[in-house]
Amino acid sequence: MASLPRVTIITPFLNAEAFLGEAISSVQAQTVADWELLLVDDGSTDDSVRIANDVVATDPRIKVLNRPPGSKRGAAAARNAGIAAGSGDMLAFLDADDLYEPRMLETVLAAADANPEAAMIFGPTRWWYPDGERPDWIEPTDGLAGRLHQPPHLLSRLLLMQDGHVPCTCSVLVRRSAIELVAGFEEQFRLYEDQVLWVKLLLRYPAYVTPICLSRYRQHSGSVSADAAKRGLYDGMGSHPARAPFLDWLAEYVVKSGIRNPKLDRAIRLARSPYTREPTLRNKADRLSLKAAMRLARLRHRFARKLARLYRLMNGTASRS
């Protein structure tokens, strides 16, 4: 009897014929082989399903999940379907337009073994511009890497105060036991569906951050975040309409959890202040803290881009833009 795979990798796809094959190949190129890949069709009408089925015929570790008619659509629902169908004790996620670096699974599994109390392991991601429109850059870890973080430190710092980079979905490994306890993704979210899950995990469990770049986050005009940015719904560094319902949900979820932490409560007030007319900032010190935190986050973001540009210049690969 064949043993169960250690890691279940879940890849939702929707009309991703231009990218899906490359994403699958990046999983097959991993330096560890103890995985299964579940390709979850979210209603594709292009050649994506044929591409997926062709690969399934040649690699028994890969399966296609076809959602029943009437199933809820969206990345969160597709990932939840993959979680339910998978058999690995560890769960990882790869969007159809992104890539794993070859040692991604090797790195996060080693970190999970060395830190058994960590429910979530993640690391930096390469922001990848395959068309050369901008130089690639790797997220800085801002002193967080190489250690275990107790809850809810990373929730406050990364998701609320935006002081550092929120984990990219393609650079995360989660223990199944933890993700099942928090009931997986919230399917009502189309944007922020990944951060909603990170909230649930980082509120309750320790997380480990590795310094090693784990994946490539493809930048292209057809991505969900790019489309939302074009429509004015999303801004990676500033206030935007999609963030308000996320923060409202977060505040309510923390109250329902019964977990009380004064520093977290303050971070929630600060994060929500641009989106509410209520006097959530109690004093001048709170208002100054918010401005300073947002300014620091923007400076970190710009500094990372400048470092990437300098690296390319030093190696003779910079674009002329």
SULGI-V147045 format. One record per pair of residues at least 12 apart in sequence whose ideal C-beta (glycine too) atoms are under 7 Angstrom apart, sorted by the first residue. I is the first residue (numbers start at 1). J is the second residue. Records with the same first field share a line. If there is no record, write none. Layout:
# SULGI-V147045
I->J / J
This chain:
# SULGI-V147045
4->87 / 88
5->34 / 35 / 36 / 61 / 87 / 88
6->34 / 35 / 88 / 89 / 90
7->34 / 35 / 88 / 90 / 92 / 105
8->36 / 38 / 86 / 87 / 88 / 91
9->27 / 35 / 37 / 92 / 94
10->38 / 40 / 79 / 82 / 83 / 86 / 91 / 93
11->23 / 37 / 39 / 40 / 94 / 95 / 96
12->40 / 42 / 75 / 78 / 79 / 96
13->39 / 41 / 42 / 44 / 48 / 96
14->42 / 43 / 44
15->44 / 45 / 46 / 48
16->48 / 96 / 97
17->46 / 47 / 48 / 51
19->96 / 97 / 218
20->48 / 51 / 52 / 96
21->51
22->99
23->94 / 96 / 97 / 98 / 99
24->37 / 55
26->99 / 100
27->94 / 100
28->59
29->102
30->100 / 102 / 104 / 105
31->102 / 103 / 106
32->105 / 106 / 109
35->61 / 105
36->61 / 63 / 86 / 87 / 88
37->61 / 62
38->63 / 65 / 82 / 85 / 86
39->52 / 62 / 63 / 64 / 65
40->65 / 78 / 81 / 82
41->64 / 65 / 66 / 67
42->67 / 73 / 78
43->73
52->64
65->81 / 82 / 85
67->81
72->187
74->187 / 190
75->193
76->185 / 186 / 187 / 189 / 193
77->187
79->93 / 185
80->184 / 185 / 187
83->179 / 184
88->176
89->175 / 176
90->112 / 173 / 175 / 176
91->174 / 176 / 179
92->172 / 173
93->169 / 170 / 172
94->170
95->169 / 170
97->218 / 220 / 223
98->170 / 215 / 216 / 217 / 218
99->215 / 216
100->170 / 215
101->213 / 214 / 215 / 216
104->214 / 215
107->123 / 210 / 212 / 214
108->121 / 173 / 210 / 214
111->208 / 210
112->173
115->148 / 208
117->206
118->148 / 206 / 207 / 208
119->174 / 175 / 178 / 201 / 205 / 206 / 207
120->172 / 174 / 201 / 202 / 205 / 207
121->173 / 208 / 210
122->167 / 171 / 172 / 207 / 209
123->171 / 209 / 210 / 211 / 212 / 213 / 214
124->138 / 139 / 141 / 171 / 213
125->139 / 168 / 170 / 171 / 213 / 214 / 215 / 217
126->138 / 213 / 216 / 217
127->217 / 219
128->216 / 217 / 218 / 219
129->219
130->218
132->319
135->308 / 309 / 312 / 318 / 319
136->308
137->304 / 305 / 308
138->213 / 308
139->165 / 304
140->300 / 304
141->209 / 211
142->164 / 300
144->164 / 209
145->209 / 210 / 211
146->211
148->206 / 208
149->206 / 207 / 209
150->206
151->202 / 203 / 204 / 205 / 206
152->202 / 203 / 261 / 264
154->202 / 207
155->199 / 202 / 203 / 264
156->263 / 264 / 267
159->195 / 198 / 199
160->267 / 268 / 271
161->267 / 270 / 271 / 293
162->294 / 297
163->293 / 296 / 297
164->300
166->195 / 198
167->198
168->215 / 217
169->194
170->215 / 217
171->214 / 215
174->201
178->201 / 205
182->200 / 201
185->197
191->228 / 233 / 234 / 242
192->242 / 246
195->246
196->246 / 249
199->250 / 253
203->254 / 257 / 259
228->242
237->297 / 298 / 301
239->274 / 275
243->275
244->275
247->271 / 272 / 275
250->268
251->268 / 272
254->268
269->281 / 286
270->286 / 289 / 290 / 293
273->290
